[in-house]
Amino acid sequence: MAVASNFPVQIQNQPSFNLKNTERNIRSVLSGNTPNITFSMNGFNLLTFVINSPGSNPIINIEASNDNLYWIAIQPVSLASTPSNLSVGAGLNSFRSPNGAASYQISNPGKFVRFRQLNDFSAYTVLNVVLTNGSVQPKQQDINIPNISSFSYASASGGIVNTTPIGIATTAISVSYTYLLLSLDLVNAGLTDTEVLIRSNATIGGGSPTVIYRTFIKAGTSQSLRFKPGIKATAGQLMEIVLGSTATVYANAQGTQITS
């Protein structure tokens, strides 16, 4: 005899699993109707996947996050004999899946992983993922492939000496991506105190900047700043640094790109 229950039933769109499991299988199809899939890496540290785009060649983004809020595009290790299909003609932070099946691995990507099909929505991509506990086994040709797309800026010899804006993240990106400042090191080697502004702008030195971070540094002092979460520019815009007054400031900045 069935017994009625008053306990609420939670409906979730992510499959549950036992943390004692040594393997988890995920199968999905990416298309115009369902262009992305997100899943948790909780309990696993190695992601192996086979991706198959029959008769097409779509751009696929693989992204990682530790908070399901900020996403960073990552590149997997190809299990083929050569990694020639990684990021070839695919646009920033993406790789283009070849016709037919291709196998990849990612080790310790983050708490969450997301696959996104970015174009060719009339086509579809079959995705088969296996989560396990293990270590990635890269081919020799894959070792130097970067895992995270990033930017780095170091001021020129003599430092920044006037109020002209200087680009620190200058590669053009689409509105699908956002620059994220993660660290900023400053040394004021002059005799003048000054403000230091980090701005988001459509073009470096353009007429409509947005101040996204402001600090003040006294003469003869230094600052070492780490941002968590990072300082976000406006989606699709560049990032620049500018002094509030004439001074002599040495600056170093590092950051990355996330999906908007």
N, C-alpha and C positions, 0 to 999 in steps of 0.2 A: 504494500500500500504506500502510495507516494505521500510524503509529509510536506506540507506547505512551509515555506521559509520566508521570513520578513527581511532577511539580510539582503542588502543591495547587491546587484550583479554588475560588475564593471565590464564594459565592452571596450576592448583596446585593439588598435590596428597594428600592434606589433606582437608577434608570437612570443609567448612566455617559454622559459626553458629552465631546466634544473642546472644550478651552478656546478653540480658534480659531473655533469656531462662532459665528456672529453671532446665532443665534436657537435657542431650545429650546422645544419644545411639550410640555405635560403635560396629560393628560386623566384625569379620575377621577370617581367617583361616591361621594358621601357618603351614608351611610344608617345604620341601627341596627347593621348588621354591620361597617361600616367608617366610623366617625364622623369620622375625621380622616386627613389626608395631610400629610406633612412632606417638604420638598425643600430642596436647597442653592441659594443664589444665586451660588455661586462662578463668576466669570467674567462675571456680568451685573449690571446696576444698575437695571433697570426691569422691573417686573412688570405686565403687562396681563392682565386676566382677564374672562371672561364667565361668569356664574353663573345657573343656571336651575333653579327649583324648580317643576316642573309641578304645578298644582293644590294647592299648599301654600304655607306661608309660614314656614319654619323660621328660627331664629336661627343665624347663622353667625359664629363668631369667627375673625378673622385675627390671627395672632400672629407676632412676630419675636423672634429670639434670635441672639446672637453666639457662644454656646457650646453650644447644643442642650440647655441645662439650665434657665436662667432665661428665661421667656417674657413678653413685654410685648404686650398687645393694641394693635393699631393700626387706624386707620380709613383706608380708601382714598379717593381722589378719584373722585367720580362723573363719568362721561363723558356722563351724561344732561343734559338742559337744567337740571335743578334737583337738588340733593342731598337731596331730602326723604325719601328712603328710608334715609338714614344715621342709625343709632341712634334711630329712632323707635319707641318702645314696645318696644324689644328687650332692655332690661336693660343693666346696666353693661358698658361696653367692647365691646358687640356691635352689629351692625346686622342688620336683617331684610331678607332678599332678597325682592323683590316677585315675584308670580307672573309667569312669563315671564322672558325673558333680561334681564340688566342688566350693563353694562360698567363696569369700574373700572380705575384705575391706582395703583401705589405705586412711589415712587422711593426707591432706596437703603434698603430696609427693614431689612437686617441680613444676616448670613451664612446664616441659615436662616429659612424661612417655614413656618407651619403653618396649615392651614384646619381648623376643627372645627365640626361640626353639633351644637348643644347641646340640641335638643329635637325633638319631632315625628318620632321615629325610625321611625314607620310610613311616612313619606314619604321622598323621596330628593332629592338636589341634584346636578345635573350641573355639573361644574367644568371649564372649559377655560382653561388658563394659557399665556401666551406670555412667555418671558424674552428680553429684548433689551438692548442698550446704547443708552441714549437719555435723555431728560429728560421728566419728567412735564409735562403740559400742562393745568393746572387751569382749570376754568371760573371766572368771576369770583365766583360765589356760593360756591365751594368754598374760597377762599383762607384763610378764617378757621377752617376745621375743624381742631381739634387732632389731631396725629398720635399722641400718647401720652396716655393718661389718667394724671393725676398729682395729688399733693396738696402743699400748701404751708402752713406754719405760721409765724406771727410772734407772739412774746409781746406781751401788752398793755402799754400805757404804764406805766412803772414796773417792768416785768420780773416775773419769778416770785419771790415773796417768802416763800412758806411751803411746807409739805410736802404740800399738796393736789395730787393728780394732775390734770394738764391734758391734754386730748386734742390730739394733733397730726395724727392720721388718724382721722376720726370718722364718715365715711359708712359705713353698714352694708353689708357685702358678704357674699356666700355663701361656703361653704367651697371653692368652685371657684377663689377668688382669694385672694391673699396680699399684704399691704402690705409694701413694701420701702423701707427708709430709705436714701437715697443721700448726703445731706449734712446736717451739723449744725454750726451756728456758735453759740458760747457766749461771753458776756462776763460776768464776775463783777464787778459794779460796787459791791459791798458790802465789808464788812470781815471777812467770815466765809468761811473755806474750806468747800467742800461737795462731796459726791458729787452727780452727776447720773445718773439712771437713765432708760433708755428701756425701756418695758415693753409687752408684748402682753397684752391683756385683753379679755374678752368684752364688758364695758361699761366706760366710763371711770370709774375709781375703784372698780371692782368688787372682790369679795373674793378673786379667784384670779388675780392677775397673774403673768406670767412675765417676769423681767428678761432682756432680749435684748441690752442694751448698758449698760455702766457706765463712767463716767469720773470723775475728780476734778479740780476746778478751784479753784485758789487765789485768794484775794481779790486784786482788781486785775489779773487776768490774763484772757486770752482764748484760745479754741481754735477752729480752723477745720478740721473733719473731713470727709473725703470717703471713702466706703466703696465698695470694688470688690473682690469683689461686695458688694451691698447687705446691710443687716441685715434679716433676715426676721422678721416677726411670725408667730404661729401662723395657719394657714389659717382664714379667715373671721373673724378677730378684729381689733379696733381697736388703735391704737397711742397710747401716752400718755407724757408726760414728768413726772418728779417729782424734787424735790430731796431729798437725804438729811437736810438740816437747814435751818433758817430762814436765808435769805440774800437777795441781790438779784442775780438772774441773768437776763440777756436771752438769749433763744434764738430761732433761726431754723432751720427744718427743711424739707427738701424730699425727696420720694420719689415712688414710683409704685406701681402694682399689677401683679403678675404672676399667671399661672395657677398654681394649686397643683399 
